[in-house]
Amino acid sequence: MNNEKKKTKQFLSYLVCMIMLLLGLSSCNDNYEPTHVSINPDTVGAYSAKINLRGELDSTYNNPLVNAGNDLYGVQVDLLDSITGFYYSYACGLFDNPDKIIVKLQKGRVYSFKCILIKNGKNIIYHNNNSYAFPLLTHYIDIDKDLNTKLTNDFYYCNSRINKNDVEYMDFDSSTGAKLSDNESVSSPQLTRIYGELYGFVFANNNINLNMKDCSFTVKYTAQNIDYGTLKVWVDDRYSRQYLKIDSPDTTAEGTFAFDDDCGTIFNDKYYSKGIVTTVEWKKSATDSIVISKYLVYERNKLNTFRIVAKGYKNIIIQ
């Protein structure tokens, strides 16, 4: 009997020790804050910093005064975890006023910044209830999906470790096409897309200058020896409702398109160009038409010119 009492006492002592140990671990966990969890921007030590956009905003083909107030700016800010060496989502937002792109940061922390600008985006990108479709999408953690992003002219501060039902990050940098206002999705949309990124920025209570590069190309087609009918030109998307048109007696058509590669790839290649299948239809009458396709190389941030030439009655070429 004494042995049983002794064993029971030892078991109870062991159980108490385990409970105390678990409580101690729980207490430690409650006080532990992983370095990559977003800080509360209202805590002591946070400062407001303006993100200034620089670079190819005022080039020949992207006049900043055109469509003022209708441009869309998607911005993603990430915070570096000094332990893992990885960046984690910190803040994101969608703006139509670049003067309001102001984020709260802490001194000494390391951040990265990404911004995508869609010229005249409010009139081009599909939207519903002031929320815009890709390439301006927001990823939500709880449903693991990309959804339209609401235009707020403010940042949402992400916290992927705590707020499991909240926004995680903007996913525009992996989107290569666009959903247009007529609800059609195309891989090479007819729009101007400008992008910038900056890594390894150590905040010291100063503003951020973000270099932007044009991730689009402008093209001009000129008809030659075609004095009747209609020319339609599709860049990449042969059966899209998006095309350039030349009605005789007009001889030229011009437009700007976004490449279908991700923005980061184009941003880091100074002389980026890409071959894209381009299709031309010469509709001579209601029952007579000629269709040809050719692989054309387009250069970014440049006026690319091509001629569409009739060779007799039954043939056209692109040169």
C-alpha positions as a Markdown table, in Angstrom:
| # | Residue | x | y | z |
|---|---|---|---|---|
| 1 | Met | 0.0 | 0.0 | 0.0 |
| 2 | Asn | 2.8 | 2.4 | 0.9 |
| 3 | Asn | 4.5 | 1.6 | -2.5 |
| 4 | Glu | 1.2 | 2.5 | -4.3 |
| 5 | Lys | 0.9 | 5.8 | -2.4 |
| 6 | Lys | 4.6 | 6.6 | -3.2 |
| 7 | Lys | 4.0 | 5.9 | -7.0 |
| 8 | Thr | 0.8 | 8.0 | -6.9 |
| 9 | Lys | 2.7 | 10.9 | -5.3 |
| 10 | Gln | 5.5 | 10.6 | -7.8 |
| 11 | Phe | 3.0 | 10.6 | -10.7 |
| 12 | Leu | 1.3 | 13.7 | -9.3 |
| 13 | Ser | 4.6 | 15.5 | -8.9 |
| 14 | Tyr | 5.5 | 14.6 | -12.5 |
| 15 | Leu | 2.2 | 15.8 | -13.7 |
| 16 | Val | 2.5 | 19.2 | -11.9 |
| 17 | Cys | 6.0 | 19.6 | -13.4 |
| 18 | Met | 4.7 | 19.0 | -16.9 |
| 19 | Ile | 1.8 | 21.4 | -16.4 |
| 20 | Met | 4.3 | 24.1 | -15.2 |
| 21 | Leu | 6.6 | 23.5 | -18.1 |
| 22 | Leu | 3.8 | 23.8 | -20.6 |
| 23 | Leu | 2.5 | 27.0 | -19.0 |
| 24 | Gly | 6.1 | 28.4 | -19.2 |
| 25 | Leu | 6.3 | 27.5 | -22.9 |
| 26 | Ser | 2.9 | 29.0 | -23.6 |
| 27 | Ser | 4.0 | 32.2 | -21.8 |
| 28 | Cys | 7.1 | 32.4 | -23.9 |
| 29 | Asn | 5.1 | 31.9 | -27.1 |
| 30 | Asp | 2.7 | 34.6 | -26.2 |
| 31 | Asn | 5.6 | 37.1 | -25.9 |
| 32 | Tyr | 7.3 | 36.0 | -29.1 |
| 33 | Glu | 6.8 | 38.1 | -32.2 |
| 34 | Pro | 8.4 | 36.8 | -35.4 |
| 35 | Thr | 10.4 | 39.4 | -37.1 |
| 36 | His | 8.5 | 39.1 | -40.3 |
| 37 | Val | 5.1 | 39.8 | -38.8 |
| 38 | Ser | 3.9 | 43.3 | -39.8 |
| 39 | Ile | 4.3 | 45.9 | -37.2 |
| 40 | Asn | 1.4 | 48.0 | -36.1 |
| 41 | Pro | 1.9 | 51.3 | -38.0 |
| 42 | Asp | 0.6 | 53.3 | -35.1 |
| 43 | Thr | 3.2 | 52.0 | -32.6 |
| 44 | Val | 5.9 | 54.3 | -31.4 |
| 45 | Gly | 8.8 | 54.5 | -33.9 |
| 46 | Ala | 6.7 | 54.4 | -37.0 |
| 47 | Tyr | 7.1 | 57.3 | -39.5 |
| 48 | Ser | 5.3 | 58.3 | -42.6 |
| 49 | Ala | 7.2 | 58.1 | -45.8 |
| 50 | Lys | 6.1 | 59.1 | -49.3 |
| 51 | Ile | 6.8 | 56.8 | -52.2 |
| 52 | Asn | 7.9 | 59.1 | -55.1 |
| 53 | Leu | 7.6 | 57.6 | -58.6 |
| 54 | Arg | 10.5 | 58.5 | -61.0 |
| 55 | Gly | 11.8 | 57.3 | -64.3 |
| 56 | Glu | 9.8 | 56.6 | -67.5 |
| 57 | Leu | 6.6 | 58.4 | -66.5 |
| 58 | Asp | 7.1 | 61.3 | -68.8 |
| 59 | Ser | 8.5 | 59.6 | -71.9 |
| 60 | Thr | 7.3 | 60.4 | -75.4 |
| 61 | Tyr | 4.6 | 57.8 | -75.3 |
| 62 | Asn | 3.5 | 58.3 | -71.6 |
| 63 | Asn | 2.6 | 61.9 | -71.0 |
| 64 | Pro | 1.8 | 62.1 | -67.3 |
| 65 | Leu | -0.8 | 64.9 | -67.9 |
| 66 | Val | -2.9 | 62.7 | -70.1 |
| 67 | Asn | -5.8 | 60.9 | -68.3 |
| 68 | Ala | -4.8 | 62.6 | -65.0 |
| 69 | Gly | -6.9 | 61.2 | -62.2 |
| 70 | Asn | -7.8 | 58.0 | -64.2 |
| 71 | Asp | -4.5 | 56.3 | -63.7 |
| 72 | Leu | -4.3 | 53.4 | -61.3 |
| 73 | Tyr | -1.3 | 52.7 | -59.0 |
| 74 | Gly | -1.0 | 49.3 | -57.3 |
| 75 | Val | 1.7 | 49.3 | -54.5 |
| 76 | Gln | 3.2 | 46.4 | -52.5 |
| 77 | Val | 5.6 | 46.9 | -49.6 |
| 78 | Asp | 7.5 | 43.9 | -48.1 |
| 79 | Leu | 9.5 | 43.6 | -44.9 |
| 80 | Leu | 12.8 | 41.7 | -44.7 |
| 81 | Asp | 13.2 | 39.0 | -42.1 |
| 82 | Ser | 16.8 | 39.3 | -41.0 |
| 83 | Ile | 16.8 | 35.7 | -39.7 |
| 84 | Thr | 15.4 | 33.9 | -42.8 |
| 85 | Gly | 16.6 | 36.4 | -45.4 |
| 86 | Phe | 13.1 | 36.4 | -47.0 |
| 87 | Tyr | 10.7 | 39.3 | -47.6 |
| 88 | Tyr | 7.2 | 39.1 | -46.2 |
| 89 | Ser | 4.2 | 41.1 | -47.0 |
| 90 | Tyr | 3.9 | 44.3 | -45.0 |
| 91 | Ala | 1.4 | 46.6 | -46.7 |
| 92 | Cys | -0.4 | 47.0 | -50.0 |
| 93 | Gly | -2.9 | 49.4 | -51.6 |
| 94 | Leu | -4.5 | 50.7 | -54.7 |
| 95 | Phe | -4.4 | 54.4 | -55.5 |
| 96 | Asp | -5.6 | 56.9 | -58.2 |
| 97 | Asn | -3.7 | 59.8 | -56.6 |
| 98 | Pro | 0.1 | 59.4 | -56.5 |
| 99 | Asp | 0.4 | 62.2 | -53.8 |
| 100 | Lys | -1.4 | 59.8 | -51.4 |
| 101 | Ile | 1.1 | 56.9 | -51.7 |
| 102 | Ile | 2.4 | 57.4 | -48.1 |
| 103 | Val | 3.3 | 54.4 | -46.0 |
| 104 | Lys | 4.3 | 54.1 | -42.3 |
| 105 | Leu | 7.7 | 52.5 | -41.7 |
| 106 | Gln | 10.1 | 51.9 | -38.8 |
| 107 | Lys | 13.7 | 53.2 | -38.7 |
| 108 | Gly | 16.4 | 50.6 | -39.4 |
| 109 | Arg | 14.1 | 48.0 | -40.9 |
| 110 | Val | 14.7 | 46.8 | -44.4 |
| 111 | Tyr | 11.9 | 47.0 | -47.0 |
| 112 | Ser | 11.2 | 46.3 | -50.7 |
| 113 | Phe | 8.7 | 48.2 | -52.8 |
| 114 | Lys | 6.8 | 47.3 | -56.0 |
| 115 | Cys | 4.5 | 49.5 | -58.0 |
| 116 | Ile | 2.5 | 49.0 | -61.1 |
| 117 | Leu | 0.9 | 51.9 | -63.0 |
| 118 | Ile | -1.9 | 51.4 | -65.5 |
| 119 | Lys | -2.4 | 54.6 | -67.5 |
| 120 | Asn | -6.1 | 55.4 | -67.8 |
| 121 | Gly | -6.7 | 52.3 | -65.8 |
| 122 | Lys | -10.0 | 53.4 | -64.4 |
| 123 | Asn | -11.5 | 53.4 | -67.9 |
| 124 | Ile | -9.7 | 50.3 | -69.2 |
| 125 | Ile | -9.6 | 47.7 | -66.4 |
| 126 | Tyr | -12.7 | 45.8 | -65.5 |
| 127 | His | -14.2 | 47.0 | -62.1 |
| 128 | Asn | -17.2 | 46.5 | -59.9 |
| 129 | Asn | -18.1 | 48.6 | -56.8 |
| 130 | Asn | -14.7 | 50.5 | -57.1 |
| 131 | Ser | -12.8 | 47.2 | -57.1 |
| 132 | Tyr | -10.5 | 46.5 | -60.0 |
| 133 | Ala | -9.6 | 43.2 | -61.7 |
| 134 | Phe | -6.2 | 41.9 | -62.8 |
| 135 | Pro | -3.4 | 42.8 | -63.2 |
| 136 | Leu | -4.4 | 44.6 | -59.9 |
| 137 | Leu | -5.4 | 41.7 | -57.8 |
| 138 | Thr | -5.2 | 41.1 | -54.0 |
| 139 | His | -4.5 | 37.6 | -52.5 |
| 140 | Tyr | -6.7 | 36.6 | -49.5 |
| 141 | Ile | -5.4 | 34.1 | -47.1 |
| 142 | Asp | -8.5 | 32.4 | -45.8 |
| 143 | Ile | -9.8 | 31.4 | -49.3 |
| 144 | Asp | -6.4 | 31.3 | -51.0 |
| 145 | Lys | -7.6 | 33.2 | -53.9 |
| 146 | Asp | -6.9 | 36.4 | -55.8 |
| 147 | Leu | -9.8 | 38.9 | -55.9 |
| 148 | Asn | -10.4 | 42.3 | -57.2 |
| 149 | Thr | -8.7 | 45.2 | -55.3 |
| 150 | Lys | -10.6 | 48.0 | -53.8 |
| 151 | Leu | -9.5 | 51.5 | -54.7 |
| 152 | Thr | -9.0 | 53.3 | -51.3 |
| 153 | Asn | -6.0 | 55.6 | -51.8 |
| 154 | Asp | -4.6 | 54.1 | -48.6 |
| 155 | Phe | -2.4 | 51.2 | -47.5 |
| 156 | Tyr | -3.7 | 48.1 | -45.9 |
| 157 | Tyr | -1.2 | 46.7 | -43.4 |
| 158 | Cys | -0.9 | 42.9 | -43.8 |
| 159 | Asn | -0.2 | 40.4 | -41.0 |
| 160 | Ser | -0.1 | 36.9 | -42.5 |
| 161 | Arg | 0.7 | 35.2 | -39.2 |
| 162 | Ile | -2.1 | 36.6 | -37.1 |
| 163 | Asn | -5.0 | 37.9 | -39.2 |
| 164 | Lys | -5.9 | 34.7 | -41.1 |
| 165 | Asn | -8.9 | 36.3 | -42.7 |
| 166 | Asp | -7.1 | 39.3 | -44.0 |
| 167 | Val | -5.4 | 40.5 | -47.1 |
| 168 | Glu | -2.0 | 38.9 | -47.6 |
| 169 | Tyr | -0.5 | 40.7 | -50.6 |
| 170 | Met | -1.1 | 42.2 | -54.0 |
| 171 | Asp | -0.4 | 39.7 | -56.8 |
| 172 | Phe | 0.0 | 42.1 | -59.8 |
| 173 | Asp | 3.6 | 41.2 | -60.5 |
| 174 | Ser | 2.7 | 37.6 | -61.5 |
| 175 | Ser | -0.3 | 38.7 | -63.7 |
| 176 | Thr | 0.8 | 38.9 | -67.3 |
| 177 | Gly | -2.5 | 40.0 | -69.0 |
| 178 | Ala | -5.5 | 42.1 | -68.1 |
| 179 | Lys | -9.3 | 41.9 | -67.7 |
| 180 | Leu | -10.6 | 44.8 | -69.7 |
| 181 | Ser | -13.7 | 47.0 | -69.1 |
| 182 | Asp | -15.8 | 44.9 | -71.5 |
| 183 | Asn | -15.1 | 41.8 | -69.2 |
| 184 | Glu | -12.7 | 40.3 | -71.8 |
| 185 | Ser | -9.4 | 38.8 | -70.6 |
| 186 | Val | -6.4 | 39.2 | -72.9 |
| 187 | Ser | -2.7 | 38.2 | -72.6 |
| 188 | Ser | -1.3 | 41.3 | -74.4 |
| 189 | Pro | -3.8 | 44.1 | -73.5 |
| 190 | Gln | -4.0 | 47.4 | -75.3 |
| 191 | Leu | -2.8 | 49.6 | -72.4 |
| 192 | Thr | 0.3 | 51.3 | -71.0 |
| 193 | Arg | 1.8 | 49.4 | -68.1 |
| 194 | Ile | 4.7 | 51.0 | -66.1 |
| 195 | Tyr | 6.4 | 49.2 | -63.3 |
| 196 | Gly | 9.1 | 49.8 | -60.6 |
| 197 | Glu | 10.7 | 47.8 | -57.9 |
| 198 | Leu | 13.3 | 48.5 | -55.2 |
| 199 | Tyr | 14.9 | 46.0 | -52.8 |
| 200 | Gly | 17.1 | 46.4 | -49.7 |
| 201 | Phe | 15.9 | 49.8 | -48.7 |
| 202 | Val | 16.9 | 50.7 | -45.1 |
| 203 | Phe | 14.4 | 53.2 | -43.8 |
| 204 | Ala | 15.9 | 56.2 | -42.0 |
| 205 | Asn | 13.0 | 58.6 | -41.8 |
| 206 | Asn | 13.3 | 59.6 | -45.5 |
| 207 | Asn | 11.1 | 59.3 | -48.6 |
| 208 | Ile | 11.5 | 56.6 | -51.2 |
| 209 | Asn | 12.3 | 57.3 | -54.8 |
| 210 | Leu | 11.1 | 54.4 | -57.0 |
| 211 | Asn | 12.5 | 54.1 | -60.5 |
| 212 | Met | 9.7 | 53.1 | -63.0 |
| 213 | Lys | 10.1 | 51.5 | -66.4 |
| 214 | Asp | 7.7 | 51.2 | -69.3 |
| 215 | Cys | 6.6 | 47.5 | -69.7 |
| 216 | Ser | 4.7 | 48.3 | -72.9 |
| 217 | Phe | 5.4 | 48.9 | -76.6 |
| 218 | Thr | 3.8 | 51.3 | -79.0 |
| 219 | Val | 3.3 | 50.1 | -82.6 |
| 220 | Lys | 2.3 | 51.8 | -85.8 |
| 221 | Tyr | 1.1 | 50.0 | -88.9 |
| 222 | Thr | 1.0 | 51.6 | -92.3 |
| 223 | Ala | -1.0 | 50.2 | -95.2 |
| 224 | Gln | 0.6 | 50.3 | -98.6 |
| 225 | Asn | -1.1 | 49.5 | -102.0 |
| 226 | Ile | -4.4 | 49.0 | -100.2 |
| 227 | Asp | -7.0 | 51.5 | -101.4 |
| 228 | Tyr | -10.2 | 49.8 | -100.4 |
| 229 | Gly | -11.7 | 47.5 | -97.7 |
| 230 | Thr | -10.6 | 47.3 | -94.1 |
| 231 | Leu | -7.5 | 46.0 | -92.3 |
| 232 | Lys | -7.7 | 44.5 | -88.8 |
| 233 | Val | -4.5 | 43.8 | -86.8 |
| 234 | Trp | -4.4 | 41.5 | -83.8 |
| 235 | Val | -1.4 | 41.5 | -81.5 |
| 236 | Asp | -1.2 | 38.1 | -79.9 |
| 237 | Asp | -4.9 | 37.5 | -79.3 |
| 238 | Arg | -6.2 | 36.5 | -82.7 |
| 239 | Tyr | -9.9 | 36.2 | -81.7 |
| 240 | Ser | -10.0 | 39.0 | -79.2 |
| 241 | Arg | -12.4 | 41.9 | -79.5 |
| 242 | Gln | -9.2 | 44.1 | -79.1 |
| 243 | Tyr | -7.6 | 45.0 | -82.4 |
| 244 | Leu | -6.3 | 47.9 | -84.5 |
| 245 | Lys | -8.3 | 48.9 | -87.6 |
| 246 | Ile | -7.5 | 50.8 | -90.8 |
| 247 | Asp | -10.5 | 51.7 | -92.9 |
| 248 | Ser | -9.6 | 52.8 | -96.5 |
| 249 | Pro | -8.8 | 55.6 | -97.4 |
| 250 | Asp | -6.9 | 55.8 | -94.0 |
| 251 | Thr | -3.5 | 54.3 | -94.2 |
| 252 | Thr | -2.2 | 54.1 | -90.5 |
| 253 | Ala | -3.2 | 52.8 | -87.1 |
| 254 | Glu | -1.3 | 53.1 | -83.9 |
| 255 | Gly | -1.7 | 51.6 | -80.4 |
| 256 | Thr | 0.1 | 50.7 | -77.2 |
| 257 | Phe | 0.2 | 47.2 | -75.8 |
| 258 | Ala | 1.6 | 45.6 | -72.6 |
| 259 | Phe | 3.9 | 42.6 | -72.9 |
| 260 | Asp | 2.6 | 39.3 | -71.6 |
| 261 | Asp | 5.7 | 38.7 | -69.4 |
| 262 | Asp | 5.8 | 39.5 | -65.7 |
| 263 | Cys | 6.8 | 43.1 | -64.9 |
| 264 | Gly | 9.9 | 42.1 | -62.9 |
| 265 | Thr | 11.4 | 40.3 | -65.9 |
| 266 | Ile | 10.9 | 43.3 | -68.2 |
| 267 | Phe | 12.1 | 45.8 | -65.5 |
| 268 | Asn | 15.5 | 44.1 | -65.1 |
| 269 | Asp | 16.2 | 43.9 | -68.9 |
| 270 | Lys | 17.2 | 47.3 | -70.2 |
| 271 | Tyr | 16.8 | 46.3 | -73.8 |
| 272 | Tyr | 13.8 | 44.0 | -73.5 |
| 273 | Ser | 12.0 | 42.9 | -76.6 |
| 274 | Lys | 9.8 | 40.0 | -77.5 |
| 275 | Gly | 8.5 | 38.2 | -80.6 |
| 276 | Ile | 4.7 | 38.1 | -80.8 |
| 277 | Val | 2.5 | 36.5 | -83.3 |
| 278 | Thr | 0.7 | 39.3 | -85.2 |
| 279 | Thr | -2.3 | 38.6 | -87.4 |
| 280 | Val | -3.7 | 40.8 | -90.2 |
| 281 | Glu | -7.0 | 40.4 | -91.9 |
| 282 | Trp | -7.7 | 42.4 | -95.1 |
| 283 | Lys | -11.5 | 42.3 | -95.5 |
| 284 | Lys | -12.0 | 43.4 | -99.1 |
| 285 | Ser | -15.7 | 42.7 | -99.1 |
| 286 | Ala | -18.4 | 40.9 | -97.1 |
| 287 | Thr | -17.4 | 37.6 | -98.7 |
| 288 | Asp | -13.8 | 38.1 | -99.6 |
| 289 | Ser | -10.9 | 38.4 | -97.1 |
| 290 | Ile | -7.2 | 37.5 | -96.7 |
| 291 | Val | -5.7 | 36.5 | -93.3 |
| 292 | Ile | -2.0 | 36.2 | -92.6 |
| 293 | Ser | 0.1 | 35.8 | -89.4 |
| 294 | Lys | 3.7 | 36.7 | -88.8 |
| 295 | Tyr | 6.1 | 36.6 | -85.8 |
| 296 | Leu | 7.1 | 40.2 | -85.2 |
| 297 | Val | 9.7 | 41.5 | -82.7 |
| 298 | Tyr | 8.5 | 44.4 | -80.5 |
| 299 | Glu | 10.8 | 46.6 | -78.3 |
| 300 | Arg | 9.7 | 48.1 | -75.0 |
| 301 | Asn | 9.2 | 51.8 | -74.6 |
| 302 | Lys | 9.6 | 52.4 | -78.3 |
| 303 | Leu | 7.6 | 53.2 | -81.4 |
| 304 | Asn | 7.7 | 50.0 | -83.5 |
| 305 | Thr | 6.8 | 50.6 | -87.1 |
| 306 | Phe | 5.6 | 48.0 | -89.7 |
| 307 | Arg | 4.2 | 48.1 | -93.2 |
| 308 | Ile | 1.3 | 46.0 | -94.4 |
| 309 | Val | 1.7 | 45.7 | -98.2 |
| 310 | Ala | -0.6 | 44.3 | -100.8 |
| 311 | Lys | 1.2 | 42.1 | -103.4 |
| 312 | Gly | -1.4 | 41.8 | -106.1 |
| 313 | Tyr | -5.1 | 41.0 | -105.5 |
| 314 | Lys | -4.6 | 37.9 | -103.4 |
| 315 | Asn | -1.6 | 38.4 | -101.2 |
| 316 | Ile | -0.4 | 40.7 | -98.4 |
| 317 | Ile | 2.8 | 40.8 | -96.4 |
| 318 | Ile | 4.1 | 42.5 | -93.3 |
| 319 | Gln | 7.5 | 44.1 | -93.3 |
